[in-house]
Amino acid sequence: MTLRVGIVGVGWGAIVQAPAYRAAQGYEPVALCARTPERLGKVAARLGIDDTSTDWRSFVRRDDLDLISVATPTALHHEITLAALDAGKAVLCEKPLAADSAQAREMVTAAQESGRPTGCCFENRWNPEWLAITDQVRAGLLGTPHVARVSRSASYWHPSRPLQAAWMYDRAQGGGYLAGMLVHDLDFVCSLLGPPVAVCADVRSSVPTRVLPDGGELAVTADDTSAVLLRLASGAIAILSVSTIGANVDHFRLELLGGDGTIVADGSLRHTSYQAGPANVKGLAPLAPIEREPAFPQHLPEGLAGHGSRAMALMLEDWLPAFDGQPTPVPTFTDGLLSLEIIDAAHRSSEGAGWVPIEL
């Protein structure tokens, strides 16, 4: 069986998702939908997909599509996903799952009522090193977990850099880097060590306005910098931070500290060194990645896009049993909801609520 996929959104949907579906066994991206005809036409020609639409409402109801892949700006995820589920489609939705946790709860309920396969794109879990970390943690390397620490720094919103898409600067549309970047780390830590019971955070926009090319001003309501502290149900503590306001920076750091062992990583978005070891052995050794290739790797692009497409293709292949009613390790809408509960709690904490409990 080959699932016929319709992709809504031709930004990330064209750069990462379409190649991932082509690289994975069991899927064929056959149709594209986007609201801007000119851009849609150019992307469709580049991808060699002739079947296009600018009307997502009719697109998600087509009888000849088995799976709707939602890769639009975040504010549209909720409405499109609900319509696709109502039409009886399986749905894969990009992260963050929705603009807020209230919308995400509605999506979780709709997914459960539909009985159709659904998933949230936390494909970073399928990065080679993160697959290895997951194996080590599940094999008991850490023992009792004590501390998880993650930090990321980048220059995307430094004023010296060109503007990104306008919606990314608008919190109401799901913009910001707590939801756009650190959410992957929130998901990964929770998948390894279990859910949080409380959140404390500081979330901020360092530069409140940006100058547009036409001389106008863009109000920035989304965050560029966040520091999040989690109390986990396991008894461990997690400290996660992200900032995209530094000039000329590209840094990633991960630490997982447990009673029986340690895992650490240090590097950049493009290259990171991973090490691990048990407590009863002096020093740490390089952590060998789990190198998997999807069925058709020739469809993967080069560079960072290829890195993301490979991870997504592996996730898609691991999702296939869901279409026969079998369990899979692919992140669910409930996982997407958990990350948004953390993000919403982080905003409330930053606005003065202190420690905010998480109740799912």
C-alpha positions as CSV (number, residue, x, y, z in Angstrom):
1,M,0.0,0.0,0.0
2,T,1.2,3.5,-0.9
3,L,-0.4,6.4,0.9
4,R,-1.3,9.3,-1.4
5,V,-0.2,12.5,0.4
6,G,-1.5,16.1,0.0
7,I,0.7,18.7,1.6
8,V,-0.8,22.0,2.7
9,G,2.0,24.7,2.8
10,V,4.9,25.0,0.5
11,G,7.6,26.5,2.8
12,W,8.8,23.8,5.1
13,G,6.4,21.5,3.3
14,A,8.4,21.8,0.1
15,I,11.9,22.1,1.5
16,V,11.7,19.2,4.0
17,Q,8.4,17.4,3.9
18,A,8.0,16.6,0.2
19,P,11.5,15.1,0.0
20,A,10.9,13.1,3.2
21,Y,7.7,11.5,1.8
22,R,9.6,10.6,-1.4
23,A,12.5,9.1,0.6
24,A,10.3,7.0,2.8
25,Q,8.7,3.7,2.0
26,G,5.0,3.7,1.7
27,Y,4.2,7.3,0.8
28,E,3.8,9.4,-2.4
29,P,3.4,13.2,-2.3
30,V,0.9,13.8,-5.1
31,A,-0.7,17.2,-4.5
32,L,0.2,20.6,-3.1
33,C,-1.9,23.4,-1.6
34,A,-0.9,26.9,-0.8
35,R,-2.7,30.3,-0.8
36,T,-0.3,32.2,-3.1
37,P,-0.7,31.0,-6.7
38,E,2.6,32.3,-8.0
39,R,4.7,30.8,-5.3
40,L,2.7,27.5,-5.5
41,G,3.3,27.3,-9.2
42,K,7.1,27.7,-8.8
43,V,7.4,25.2,-6.0
44,A,5.2,22.7,-7.9
45,A,7.3,23.0,-11.0
46,R,10.5,22.5,-9.0
47,L,9.1,19.4,-7.2
48,G,7.4,18.0,-10.4
49,I,4.0,17.9,-8.8
50,D,1.3,19.1,-11.2
51,D,-1.7,18.7,-8.9
52,T,-2.2,22.0,-7.0
53,S,-4.9,24.0,-5.2
54,T,-5.2,27.3,-3.4
55,D,-8.3,26.2,-1.5
56,W,-7.4,24.1,1.5
57,R,-11.0,23.5,2.5
58,S,-11.8,21.5,-0.7
59,F,-8.3,20.1,-0.8
60,V,-8.6,18.2,2.5
61,R,-11.9,16.6,1.5
62,R,-10.6,15.1,-1.7
63,D,-11.4,11.4,-2.0
64,D,-8.1,10.6,-3.7
65,L,-5.9,11.7,-0.8
66,D,-5.2,9.4,2.1
67,L,-3.1,11.7,4.3
68,I,-3.1,15.4,4.8
69,S,0.3,16.8,5.8
70,V,-0.1,20.2,7.5
71,A,2.9,22.5,7.1
72,T,1.4,25.9,7.2
73,P,2.1,28.8,9.6
74,T,1.1,27.6,13.1
75,A,-2.1,29.7,13.3
76,L,-3.7,27.6,10.6
77,H,-2.9,24.1,12.0
78,H,-6.0,23.9,14.2
79,E,-8.6,24.7,11.5
80,I,-7.0,22.7,8.7
81,T,-6.4,19.6,10.9
82,L,-10.0,19.6,12.3
83,A,-11.4,19.8,8.7
84,A,-9.1,17.0,7.5
85,L,-10.1,14.7,10.4
86,D,-13.8,15.5,9.8
87,A,-13.2,14.4,6.2
88,G,-11.8,11.1,7.4
89,K,-8.2,11.8,6.6
90,A,-5.1,10.7,8.5
91,V,-3.2,13.9,9.5
92,L,0.5,14.7,10.1
93,C,0.8,18.2,11.6
94,E,4.0,20.2,12.0
95,K,5.1,21.4,15.4
96,P,4.0,23.4,17.3
97,L,0.7,21.5,17.1
98,A,-1.4,24.7,17.4
99,A,-1.2,28.3,18.4
100,D,-2.1,27.5,22.1
101,S,-2.9,24.5,24.3
102,A,-6.7,25.1,24.1
103,Q,-6.6,24.6,20.3
104,A,-4.3,21.6,20.8
105,R,-6.8,20.0,23.2
106,E,-9.5,20.2,20.6
107,M,-7.2,18.6,18.1
108,V,-6.4,15.7,20.4
109,T,-10.1,15.1,21.0
110,A,-10.9,15.2,17.3
111,A,-8.1,12.8,16.6
112,Q,-9.4,10.3,19.2
113,E,-12.9,10.6,17.9
114,S,-11.8,10.1,14.3
115,G,-9.9,6.9,14.9
116,R,-7.5,7.9,12.0
117,P,-3.7,7.9,12.4
118,T,-2.4,11.2,13.5
119,G,1.1,12.4,14.4
120,C,3.0,15.6,15.3
121,C,6.3,16.3,13.5
122,F,8.9,16.0,16.3
123,E,11.2,14.4,13.7
124,N,14.4,15.4,15.6
125,R,13.9,12.3,17.7
126,W,15.1,10.4,14.6
127,N,18.4,12.3,14.3
128,P,21.1,9.6,14.5
129,E,22.6,10.9,17.8
130,W,19.2,11.3,19.4
131,L,18.3,7.7,18.4
132,A,21.5,6.6,20.2
133,I,20.7,8.7,23.3
134,T,17.2,7.2,23.4
135,D,18.6,3.7,23.2
136,Q,21.2,4.4,26.0
137,V,18.6,6.0,28.3
138,R,16.1,3.2,27.8
139,A,18.9,0.6,28.4
140,G,19.5,2.2,31.8
141,L,22.7,4.2,31.3
142,L,21.5,7.1,33.4
143,G,19.9,5.1,36.2
144,T,18.0,7.5,38.3
145,P,17.8,10.8,36.3
146,H,18.9,13.9,38.2
147,V,19.4,16.7,35.7
148,A,18.7,17.5,32.0
149,R,20.2,20.7,30.6
150,V,19.8,22.0,27.1
151,S,20.9,25.4,25.7
152,R,20.7,26.8,22.1
153,S,22.1,30.1,20.7
154,A,21.6,31.4,17.2
155,S,21.7,34.8,15.4
156,Y,18.4,34.5,13.4
157,W,16.8,37.6,15.0
158,H,19.8,39.8,15.5
159,P,19.1,43.1,13.8
160,S,22.1,42.5,11.5
161,R,20.2,39.6,9.9
162,P,17.5,39.8,7.2
163,L,13.9,39.6,8.4
164,Q,12.1,36.3,8.5
165,A,8.5,35.7,7.6
166,A,6.3,38.3,9.4
167,W,4.1,35.8,11.1
168,M,7.2,34.4,13.0
169,Y,7.4,37.7,15.0
170,D,3.7,37.4,16.1
171,R,3.0,35.4,19.2
172,A,-0.7,35.2,18.3
173,Q,0.2,33.4,15.1
174,G,2.4,30.9,16.9
175,G,5.7,32.7,16.2
176,G,8.8,32.8,18.5
177,Y,11.6,30.4,19.2
178,L,10.3,28.8,22.4
179,A,7.6,27.3,20.2
180,G,9.7,27.2,17.0
181,M,13.0,25.8,18.2
182,L,13.2,24.9,21.9
183,V,10.0,22.9,21.5
184,H,12.0,20.0,20.0
185,D,14.2,19.9,23.1
186,L,11.1,20.1,25.4
187,D,9.6,17.1,23.5
188,F,12.9,15.1,23.6
189,V,13.5,15.6,27.3
190,C,10.0,14.6,28.2
191,S,10.1,11.6,25.9
192,L,13.3,10.4,27.7
193,L,12.6,11.4,31.3
194,G,8.8,11.7,31.5
195,P,6.4,14.7,31.9
196,P,6.8,17.8,34.0
197,V,4.7,18.6,37.0
198,A,5.5,22.3,37.2
199,V,7.2,25.1,35.1
200,C,9.0,28.3,35.9
201,A,10.3,30.5,33.1
202,D,11.4,33.9,31.7
203,V,10.3,34.5,28.1
204,R,11.1,37.8,26.4
205,S,11.4,39.8,23.2
206,S,14.7,41.6,23.2
207,V,14.0,43.9,20.3
208,P,10.4,45.2,20.3
209,T,10.2,46.5,16.7
210,R,11.9,45.7,13.4
211,V,12.2,48.0,10.4
212,L,10.5,46.7,7.3
213,P,12.1,47.0,3.8
214,D,9.6,49.7,2.9
215,G,10.5,51.8,6.0
216,G,7.6,50.7,8.1
217,E,7.8,49.0,11.5
218,L,6.9,45.5,12.5
219,A,5.9,45.0,16.1
220,V,7.6,42.0,17.7
221,T,5.4,40.2,20.2
222,A,7.0,36.7,19.9
223,D,10.0,35.6,21.9
224,D,13.6,35.5,20.8
225,T,15.0,34.4,24.3
226,S,13.6,32.0,26.8
227,A,14.8,30.2,30.0
228,V,12.6,27.3,31.2
229,L,12.9,25.4,34.4
230,L,10.9,22.1,34.7
231,R,10.2,19.9,37.7
232,L,9.7,16.4,36.3
233,A,7.4,13.8,37.7
234,S,10.5,11.5,37.9
235,G,12.1,13.8,40.5
236,A,14.6,15.2,38.0
237,I,15.0,18.8,37.0
238,A,15.3,20.1,33.5
239,I,16.8,23.5,32.5
240,L,16.3,24.6,28.9
241,S,17.2,27.8,27.2
242,V,17.2,29.3,23.8
243,S,18.3,32.7,22.3
244,T,18.3,33.8,18.7
245,I,19.4,37.4,19.4
246,G,23.2,37.0,19.5
247,A,25.4,38.1,16.7
248,N,27.5,35.4,15.0
249,V,26.5,32.6,17.3
250,D,25.5,29.0,16.6
251,H,25.7,26.8,19.6
252,F,24.1,23.7,21.1
253,R,24.7,22.0,24.5
254,L,23.0,19.0,26.1
255,E,23.7,17.3,29.4
256,L,21.8,14.3,30.9
257,L,23.1,13.5,34.3
258,G,22.0,10.4,36.3
259,G,23.1,8.3,39.2
260,D,24.6,5.6,37.0
261,G,25.9,7.6,34.0
262,T,26.2,10.8,31.9
263,I,25.5,11.9,28.4
264,V,26.8,15.2,27.0
265,A,26.8,17.0,23.7
266,D,28.5,20.2,22.6
267,G,28.7,21.9,19.2
268,S,26.5,23.7,16.7
269,L,23.4,23.2,14.5
270,R,25.7,21.7,11.8
271,H,28.1,19.6,13.9
272,T,27.8,18.4,17.5
273,S,30.1,16.0,19.4
274,Y,28.3,13.5,21.7
275,Q,29.8,11.6,24.6
276,A,28.5,9.1,27.1
277,G,29.6,6.8,29.8
278,P,28.7,4.9,33.0
279,A,29.6,6.4,36.4
280,N,31.8,3.4,37.3
281,V,34.2,4.1,34.4
282,K,36.5,7.1,34.4
283,G,35.9,9.6,31.6
284,L,33.4,9.6,28.7
285,A,33.6,8.0,25.3
286,P,32.2,9.1,22.0
287,L,28.6,8.1,21.5
288,A,28.2,6.2,18.2
289,P,25.1,7.5,16.3
290,I,22.5,5.1,15.0
291,E,22.9,5.5,11.3
292,R,19.7,4.6,9.5
293,E,18.7,5.4,5.9
294,P,15.2,5.6,4.5
295,A,14.1,3.4,1.7
296,F,14.9,5.9,-1.1
297,P,17.7,8.2,0.2
298,Q,18.4,9.5,-3.3
299,H,15.4,11.8,-2.9
300,L,17.0,13.6,0.1
301,P,18.3,17.2,-0.5
302,E,21.7,18.4,0.5
303,G,22.7,20.3,3.7
304,L,20.5,21.0,6.7
305,A,17.3,20.4,4.7
306,G,18.5,16.9,4.0
307,H,19.3,16.3,7.6
308,G,15.7,17.2,8.5
309,S,14.2,15.3,5.6
310,R,16.1,12.1,6.6
311,A,14.9,12.3,10.1
312,M,11.3,12.8,9.0
313,A,11.5,10.0,6.4
314,L,12.6,7.6,9.2
315,M,9.8,8.8,11.4
316,L,7.3,8.3,8.5
317,E,8.5,4.7,8.0
318,D,8.1,4.0,11.7
319,W,4.6,5.4,11.5
320,L,3.4,3.0,8.8
321,P,2.1,0.4,11.3
322,A,-0.4,2.9,12.6
323,F,-2.3,2.6,9.3
324,D,-2.9,-1.1,10.2
325,G,-4.1,-0.2,13.7
326,Q,-0.8,-1.0,15.3
327,P,1.1,1.1,17.9
328,T,4.1,3.2,16.8
329,P,6.8,5.4,18.4
330,V,5.8,8.4,16.4
331,P,4.9,11.5,18.5
332,T,1.1,11.9,18.9
333,F,-1.1,14.9,19.1
334,T,-1.0,14.3,22.9
335,D,2.8,14.9,22.7
336,G,2.2,18.1,20.8
337,L,-0.3,19.1,23.5
338,L,2.2,18.5,26.3
339,S,4.8,20.7,24.7
340,L,2.2,23.5,24.3
341,E,1.1,23.1,27.9
342,I,4.7,23.7,28.9
343,I,5.0,26.7,26.5
344,D,1.7,28.2,27.8
345,A,2.8,27.7,31.4
346,A,6.2,29.3,30.6
347,H,4.5,32.4,29.3
348,R,2.2,32.6,32.4
349,S,5.2,32.1,34.7
350,S,7.1,34.9,32.9
351,E,4.2,37.2,33.3
352,G,4.3,36.8,37.0
353,A,2.7,33.5,37.9
354,G,5.8,31.9,39.4
355,W,5.8,28.1,39.4
356,V,2.9,27.0,37.2
357,P,1.6,23.4,37.6
358,I,1.1,21.1,34.6
359,E,-2.1,19.1,34.6
360,L,-2.8,17.0,31.5
